[in-house]
Amino acid sequence: MTLAVTHGKVNFKGPLVSRRGDLNCILKTVIQEDAPQQSQASNDTSINVVLFGGLAKDFSHSVNQGDIVVLSGFTVSPSPTVRKDKLHPCILHLDGSEAHIHVCAAPAPAPAPAVGSSGVSATTKYTYVPLNELTHGSLVNVYAVVTFFKLPFPTKGTDYCSTLKLTDQSGAKVGCTIFCEKQESHPKIFKIGDVIRLHRVKAQIYGGSMTLITFWGWSAVTFDGTVGSPVVPRTPTKKFHFGEEDSGMVMALRDWAASDSPVPTEPTVHLSAVVPRQYFNLTCQLLAKATMDSACTLLKVWDGTRCSYPLLTVPVEPGALEGGSPAVSDRQGLIANVLVYDNHVDTAQALQPGTFLCIYNLHAVPQSVPGEASGGQEALSFHLHGGTSFGRGLRALPPGGPDIVELKRALQSCAEQMEDDMNSSLDDLAWFTPSEISMRNCEHTLQQVSLAEVKSSAPPQFFHVRAQVKSFQPQRLYQSLKLFCSQCKTIEEVPDHKTLRTRFQEAVMDNRPCRPAWAVSLIADTEDPSRKFTLHVSSAKCPADRDSKLIFVQECLTSTACCSAPMTTGADFQEMCHLSSDQEYMVPVRSSRGKLLLLDHTVPFLFRGKRQFYGCRQCSKRKLVKPTVEGMEVWNEKSVSEALGVQLMQYVSLMKLELEDGSDTLEVLLWDNSENFFHVCADDLAHCQEAQDRMKQVMDMFQPADSSTSQRPWLDLCLSLYSVDEDGQSQVQCQIVNTQTRDIL
């Protein structure tokens, strides 16, 4: 409908968007009713206004933020963005000859000193509200100390979100949620105790507690919280207001936080103080990095102190390491190998060697050192797990902060000490010298032959050989993991996490709601509390564990807690992994015509803790999902797959090695014997970093990086020569059998 007139102050003015000519221009603005105080404004006093055509063009050139405008001839409709921007539930449209805008320019400000290159001005006065005086719906400016923070993470939409917990001298504790389209536009918070200034944020009651959320025109400036450090504002904007009064408020908050305040102690510790199983923050310098696989990146870092516990060596494939780290310092416990997983990988890969950074909620994990020579000794490995719980993440630090000045001083002292000890330390590198390795464990009494004799022989036969590894494939060892069907002998690649996310989404695109009587609703522990899953729980329980159930997961998005809410999207692979992390026997399903069906064969049919299991597309005869599982004596992936009509595929490792012994070279397969060869289970290789490290250490011993033929160890192997039919033709293959590594690590 059309209304006569309304007026208000321009609180936000968007850019002019041209759509093929001036007559198709569009501009969005927000106007706000005059309020006695800025802190008393609420969402009902601010409204979205959209202008079209020549009116939008004139508004863009003639109206400034803060001007008073009178609008007439507009139409009113429901606002599609009310849940996001929390403004008036209606929106105004101005278009056509009946729409008019009258402008009353904002009064000119009092004369002020010229703004310097930093964009800082000390003339504007702001009123700051103590946290214990916040009222629901008010628009406020606050100063506070950060007691907890999460680094920006992507939301389900286009924005990044960061969350804070704040306090001040009033003793009140409030949360703060910040949404911003660009990650770099979020407040620059580096540690607990930093001071933050927020302008134009909205106070509201959420979940029974006071919370601050961002509003149109919000801004944030942060400061180091260390007493005595320079009061230097950190902000992504070029222009902001900051004067002597602001400096005094920052120093007052610093003194209060350092003396008698509820601000928790910063969990940052040096490597020298780390103990097993500890979660801590590490301020350090990046020396080198390497991509381990699609969901893991290795960072080699140091902070100038020596860890008092042995550090686990993480093997890296030749040429994969970017940057450098002296082998001597690795052995002296100066360099920590940090494995970064999942959602933190992109940030880690963007870091350049030499960068100063802080890693938050890093986990010191004790692991046994492989090999009999270690005597069962444990070493520390450092893991930055996926997710954002407990503020987990990492970020680069500015080079001029007080923490970095102290770190540089420690690194310089450590480097000078290393230089003095370098000559004597280099003598210790003799352990790289290769030796002869006894490996076969077969009962054959055949004499040793050369590779040339093997190549000239006819299958089937067994041989004993003594040779060196010239090369091996694949170079990225995680690619050796395959899926194998024992029934039809099919071998398939194991999809990486990126591929799985895409396949998982495609597999459930035609999902429809299905609400049988035995379905229950669960809100997942994710960053988005509106994301819900429908869990269909089998009536049978595992005989070995009375609390374990066979659970079928069908995800939905809903704005209410009602189980009958319509489903709008498919399941998310990462969230499925999150749900199954502390559950057993979880099966992703979709619905069709009111019945539950398994997903496509390209995605796992069963999640069991951190493990996923696949079915063969050719041999599986899938059933409708609510199988009859009563009477099952033992529950495991095999019995569950049989109940679902799925032919279970096995994880296997398949490698090709090129051997040489001076007489000839020979390509051999390492497949059936791979588990004995490496002393690791193929299923563990798919899910256990320790098993992957063991395999990498073995191959690095066979072919050390940048080594010559004379430096590589001699291997005592048993080979099987056999023939296979492929495309109607007989081909000769050679495979390593009855062989295992022994006493080499």
N, C-alpha and C positions, 0 to 999 in steps of 0.2 A: 504494500500500500504506500501512498505518498503522504508525507508529513509536511508541515509548513516550515518550521525553522528550529534550529538548535545551534548552540555555540559552545566553544571550549578552546583550550590551549593545545597547540600542536606539540605533542609529546614525542612523536617519532615521525620521520619523513623518509620514505623509501626512495629508491632510484626510479627514474623514468624509464619505462620499458617500451620500446617502439616495436610494433608488430606490422611491418610493411606499410610505413607511412604515418604522417601526423594524425590522421583520423583514427588510427588504430592504437594510439598510445594508451598506456595504463600506468597508474601510480597508486601505491598503497600508503596510507598515513594512519596514525593513531592520534585521536584527540581526547583530551581529559578535561573534565569539569574543574572549575576553580575550587580548590580546597583550602581551608584555613592554614593547614600545615602539610608539607609534603608527606610527612609520616602518617597522615590520616587518610590518604588516598586508598581506595579499594578497587577491586576489579570491576565493580558496577559503574565506576566513574570514568573508565577508559574504554573506548570503543574503536573498532577497526572501521576505516573508511576507504572505499575504492573509487577512484576517479577515472573517467574514460575520455578519450578523444582530446579535443582542444582544451578542455577544462583541466585535464591532467598535465598537459604541456605548460599552460599558464601557471598552474600551481607550482610546478617544479621550478620555474624561473622567478616567481614572485614571492613565494612564501618561505619563511625560515622556521626552524624549530624554535618554539617558545612564543611564536606569534599567536594572537587570539583570532579565531576565525568564526564566522557566522555562516551556517550551511542552510540552504533551502532547496526545495524541489527534489529531495532524495527519496529513494525507496528503501524499505527495511526487509531484511531476510535473515534467517538463522545463520549464525557464524559457524563455518565448518572447522574452525581452528580453536574453538573455545576450550577444549580439553588440554590443548598444548600451551596456549598463551595465557589462559586464565583471565581473559578480558570479558567484556560484556557479551552475553549470549547472542546478541544480534550484530549485524554488520550493515553499514550504510553504503548504498550505491548511488553515485552522482553521474548522470549521463543524459544527454539530450538538451533541448533548448530551455526546459523548465528548471534545470539545475543551476544554482548560483552559489558563489562563495564571496563573502566580503571579508577583508583582511584588516586587522588592526595590529600594526607592527609592534613588536616587543620593545619596551623602553630601553634606550641606550645605556650600557653599563657605565659606572663611574670610571674616570680616568685611571689607568693602571700602568705599571711599568711594562716596558716591552718584553715580550716573551723571548727567551734565548733559544739556542739551537736544541736544547733538551726538551723544549715544550713545557717547561715548568713555570707556573704562575702562583704567586702567594696571596692573591687578592680575594679570591672567592671564598666565602664562608659557608661551611656545612655544619649541620647539627647532627651529632652522633648519639645514638640511643644505646644505653647499657642493655646487655642481653637479658637481664631480668625484668626489663620494662617493655619487652616486645608484646604487641597485641595482634591478635589474628586479623589478617587482611591489611595490615599497615605496610606502607612502602618506606623503607628506612635506610640509613647509612650507619655502619657499625665498624668498630675497631675490635679485634679479638686475637687470641693466641690459638694456634692450631694444635690440637691434642691428638688428632688422627687424620689421615688423608689417604685417598685412593687416587692413583694416577689416572688420567683420562682414558676411558675405554669406549669402544664403539657401541652404540645402542642398536636396537633392531631397526631404527630409522636411519636418518642421515646425520644425526648429531653425535658428538662425543659427550660423555657424561663423566664428571668427577664428583666425589663425595668427600665432605670434610666434617669434622667435629670441632667445635669452637668453644672457648670459654674466655671470660674476662674477670676484672676485679670484683664484679658483683657475685661471682661464684656460680652463675647460671651456666648450664651446658646445653648447647643447641646444635642440631645438625644443619648441614648446608648442602644442597644439591645444585650443581652447576651444569647447564646444558649449553653447548656451543658447537657450531658447525665445524670449526677448525680446531684441531688438537692443540696447535701452538697458541691459541687464544685463551686457553685456560690459565688460571693463576699459577705462577712459577713457585711452587712449594717444594723445598728440598728435604726438609726434616721436621720432625715434631718440635714445637717451640717457635717456629717461624711466626711472624706477625703478619696479619692480613687486614687490609682495609677494603670494605665493600661499599659501593654506592648503588643506590636504587635497587635493592633486593627486597623481595616481598616476604613478610612473616606470615606463616600459617600453621595451624595445628594439623599434624599428620600422625596418625597412629597414637594419638594421645600425647604427643610431644611437640614442642615448638621447633619449627624447621624454617630455614631461609631458602628461598628458591630465586633463580634469576628472573629478571623482569626486563621489559623493553628499556634499552639504554643503560643497562647495568655495566659496572666496571669494577675491576679489582686491581689492587696494587699490593705487593708482598715485600717483606723485609726479612733479612736474616735476624734470628732471635737471639744471637750471642751478645751478651752484655759487653759493651766496649767496642764492638765492631762498628764501622762506618754505617750511618743510616742512608743506605742507597736503595731507592725504589726499584723494584723489578716489575715491569709491565710490558705487554706486547704493543700497547698503544703509543703513538708518538707525542700526544698532547695529554697532559693530566695536571691536576692542581695539587701542589704540595708546598707547604710553608713551615715556618718555625713551630707553629702550633701542632702540626702533624708530627714533626720530629720529636717534640716533647711527649706526645701520646705514645709513639713507638718506644721511646726509652723508658717511659713509665711501665708499659706492659712488659718489657724485657726484665726490668728490675723485679717486678712482681712475680713473673714466671720463674725467675732464678732463686727467689727467696722462699716464700711460703705460699705455694699455689698447688692446685690439683693437676698440673701439667705432668704427664708421665715422663720417666727418664728415657732419653733417646737410646734405642737398642743398637746403636752403631758400636762395633768392636773391631779391634785389629786382628789380623790373622794370628798373631802370637797369642791371643787370648781365647781363640775359638776352642770349644770342646765338642766331642761327638754328640750328635742329635740336637744340637742347638739351632734355633732360628735367630737370625741376626741381620743387621744392615751392614754392608761393607762399602766403604768409600775407597776407591782404588783407581788405578790407571790401566787402561786396556793396552796390552802388548801385541796380541795377535788374536785372530778368530778363524774359525773353520766351520763349514756346513757339514754336519754329520748325516742328516737326512732331512726330509721335508718338515719334520716336526721337532728338530733339535739342532741347536747351534752351540759350538764350543767357544768360550771366551777364556783366553789366558790373561790373568790380571795379577797385579801385585800392589802392596801398600807399603813396602819397605821394611816389613817385619817378617820374622821367620816363624812358621807354624810349628808348635811343639809336638805335633803328631805327624806321622808319615802321611804324605799326600799321594793319592792314587794317580798313576800315570794313565792318561787317556790317549790311546794311539790315534794318529791322524793319517789319512791316506796321502801318498806323495803328491805334492803340488796343491793340496787343498788348503794349506795354512796361509792366511794373508797376514803379513807382519812378521815379526821375529821374536823369539825368546831363547836366550842361551840355555843349552842343555844343562850346563853347570848349575844355574840358579834353579832349574826344575828339580834337580836332585837335592839341592840344599833346603828345600821347603819354602822357597821364596815366592814361587809362582803357583797360584791356585788355578786349577782347571774347573771352570764353571760351565755346567751343562744347562742351557736355557731351553725351555720347552714351550710348545703350543702357541698361545696367543702372544707370547713375548718374543717370538722368533723374528718377526719383522723389525721390531725395534732394535734387537741385537745385531741383525745383519746390516742395519743402517749406520751403526757406529764405526768410526774409523780408528785404526791403531794409533795410540797416543792420546786418545780421549780420556778425560777424567769423568768418572761416573759413580753413581751410587746404585747398589743392588739391594732392593728391599725384600725382607723376609726370605733371605737365602738360607738353605737347609744344609747343615753339615752332616752328611750321611756316612756312617762307618761301613766299610765293605771289606770282605776278606780278599787278600791278595792271591790270585791264582798261582798254582805251582807248589810242588812239595818243598822247594827251596825256601819259601817264605815262612815255613813253620807255623802256618795258621795265623800269621800276623794280620792285623786290620789296618787299613789306611782310610783317610778321609777323602770323600768326593763331595763336591758342592753342586747342589741342584736348585735351580729356580723353577719351581713347579708351575704348571699352567693355572689359569684363573687369576682373580684379583682379591681373593680372601686375605684378610689381615694386611691389606695394603701392598700385596705382592706386586713387584714390577721392577723396572730399571729405567734410569734416565741419565743423560749427559748433564754434567755440572758446569757452571760458568767458571773460567780459569781464575777469577780474582777473589773468590770467597775465602773466608778465614779457614775453613776446613781444607781447601785446596792448597793454601799457603803452607799449612802444617804438613800436608801430604807431600808436597814438592820437597820440603826440607828433609823428610824421612827418606824419600827416594834418592835424593842426591847423596846422603850419607851412606845409604846401602850400596849405591853404585860405586862409590869410591872404595868401599871395603871389598867389593867383588873384584875390582880391578887389581887390588893388591894381592888377592888370593888366586888370580886367574891361572898363573903358570902352574902352581901345584895342583890346582883342581883339574886341569886338563889331563894330568897323568891318570886320573881315575876313569877315563873314558875307555880303558882297555876292555871293559866288559862287553863292548860291541863286537869283539872278535868272534867270528863264527866257529862252531865246533861240529864234529860229527854227531849225528842224532840217530839213535836206534829207535825205530818206529814200528816195525811189523810185529804182529802177534799171532800169525797163522801157524799151523802145525805142519806145513809143507816142508819137505827136506830137499827141495830143489836148490841147485847151485845158482849163484848170482850170474846174470847175463847182462849184456849191454843193450841199450835202447835200439841199436841197429839190428840186433838179433830179434828183438821183439817185433819190430816193424816188418821183418822178412818172414815171420812165422804165420801159419794159418790157424784160425780159431777152430775149436775152443781150446784154450790153454791158460795155465797160470805161470807167472814168472816172478822172480825176485830180482830187483834192480837197485842200484845205488846211483842217485842222480841229484841234480839241483833244480830249483824252480827258476825258470827263465822269465816267465810272465804268468799272469793269471787273469781271468775274467769271471765276473765283472769287477772292475776296480773299486766301485762303491759296493761294499760287501752286503749292505742291506738289500741290494737288488738281487742277490742270490736266493733269497727266500721265495718259494713258489707254493702254489696250492696243487695238491695231487689227489686224484680220485683212484683208489685202489681197484675199483670195479671196472671202469672203462679206460684206465691208464691216462686220462687227460691231465695235462699240466697247464696251469693258468698263472698269470702274474698276480701278485698281491697288490691291490690298489693302495695308493698312499692316502693320507688323510684329506688332502684337497680333492682328489678324485672321489673319495667316499662321500664327502659332504655334498658334492654335486649329484652323485648317483642316488644318495639317500633322499634328496629333495625330489628328484625326478620320479622315484619309485612310489611316492605317496601323493603325486599331484592330483590324482583322481579320487583322493580320499573323501569319504562322506561319513557323517556322524553315525555311530552305532552305539546304542546304550542298552545292552542287555542287563538283566536284573543283577548280575554278579559283577557289575562295574563299580569302581569307586573312584573318587576324584582326589588328586594330589597336586598341591602347589609345589613346583620344583624350587630348589634352593639356587636360584639364578639371580642375575642382576635385575630381571624384569619380573616383578611380582604378579603381573597380569598373565604370565605364560603358564598354562595349566596343561596337565596331561591326564588322559583317561587311562587308568590302569585296570585291566581285566584280569582278575585273580582266579587261577584254577582252584578247584575245591580240594585237590590232592596236595599233600605235603611230603617233603622229602623224608624218607624213613630215617636217614642218618642225622637229620637236623630238623626237628619239629617246627622250627620257626621259618624254614625256607619254603617258598612257594614258587610255582611256575607262574610268572607274571607276564601279561601281554600289554604292551604300551601303545596307545593310540593318542597322539598329541592333539591339542586344540588350543586356540587363542580365544579368550573370552574376557569381557570387561566385568563380569559378575561371577559369583561363586556358584551359579546355577549349573547343574550337570547337563541340562538340556540345551545349553547355549550352542549355537551352530558352529561348526568347525570351519575355519577360514584359511588354514594353511597346513602344510605337511610337517612331519616330524623333523627335527634338526639333529644331525649326527652327533655334534658336540654335546648337546644336551642329553642325548641318549647315553653317551659315554659317562656323563656326569651322574645320571640317575643310577647307572649300573655299577658305579664305583664301590658302593657298599651293599650291593644286592647280588643275588645269584639267580640264574635262569630267567633272564628277561628277554622277551621275544618282541621285536617291533612288528606291528600289524597295520593293515589298512582295512577299510570296510567296503563292501560291495553288496548292494541290495539287502542290507541289514545283517550281513554275515561278515565275520572276521576272516581275513585271508593273510597269508604271509606276504612279505614284500617281494620284489624282484630278486632273482638269484644273484644279481651283481652286488648285493649288499649282504652283510652278515645276517643270518637268520636267528642267531643266538648271541646274547651278551652275557658273559659270566665274569663279574668283577671287571678287570682290565682286559680280559680276553674276548676276542670275537671269533665266531666260527661260521664257515661258509658251507653251502651245499652245492653239489654238482648239478648243473643244468640238464644234463642228459639222463642221469640215473635217478633223480629225485621224482617221487610221485606224491606231491604235496596234498595234504588233507585240509579240510576246513579246521580252523583253529578253535577249539575247545576239545582237545584230544582226550581220549580215555586213558588216564595215566594211573588209575587205581591198580594196585597189585604190582607195581614196579618195585623190584627188590632193591635196586641200586640206581641212584640218580647221578648221571654225569652227562657230558655233552653227547655221548653215543646213544644212551637210552632216550634222551630227550629228542634227538634227531630222528630216531626210529619212530617215536610216538607221533612226530610231525610229518612223517613220510619223506624225510630228507636224507639223501645219501651224503654223509659227512665227508668233507675233503680234509686231507691232512696237510700240515705244514711240512715242507721238505726244503733242504738246501741243495742247490745245484750250482756247481762251479766247474770251470774248465781250466786246467793247469797245463802249461807247456813245460816239459821237462827236458833237460840236456845233461849229457855225461861225457862229452868229448867225441863220442862215436856218431851221434845223431841227436835229433830232437824228436819229441813225441808228445802229441796232445792227448791228455787223459781226462776223464770225467771224475768228479768227486761228488757222489750222490748217495747211494744206499749206505755207504760207509761213513758219511759226513759226521754223524752224531758221535761215533766212536773216535773219529779222527780228531775232532775238536773238544771232545768231552762235554758237549753241550747239546741239549735237546732242541730240535728245530722249532718246536712250539715256544720254547723260552726265547729263541732268537726274535720271535715276532713281538714279544711283550716285555722282555727283560733287558735293560741296558747292560747289566753285568755280563750276561751271556754274549751280547754283541761285542763287548770289550774283549772278552776272552778270545773270540774268533779273530778279532783284529790283531791282537797281540801275537797269535800264532802266525798269521800271514806276514806280519812285520818282521818276525824272526826269520822266516823263510826267505824274504826279499826285503832287507833293510833299505830305507830310503837312500837314493843316490849311491848305492853300493855297486861294486864291480863283481864280475863272476867269481873272482878269487875270494871275495869276502862273504859269499853266501854259503850256508851250511849244506853238507851232504846228507841226503835223506835215504833211509833204508826202507823200501816200499815193496808191497806185494801188488801185482797187477793181474787183472783178468782180461783176456782177449776173447771177444765173442762177436757174433754177427747178428744183425737186426735187419728185418725187412721194412723198407720204406719206399712207398710208391711203386711196389712191385719189384724193387731191386734190393739185392742183398749188400749191406754195407758193414765194414769191420769197425768195431768200436773197442776202446780200451778204458777200463775203469779201475780206480784204486779200491782195493778190498782188503779186509782183515788187517787194517793198519790203524794205529792210534799214536798220537803224540805222547811223549813220555819224557819227563825230567828236562823240559826245555824252558820253562818259565819260572 
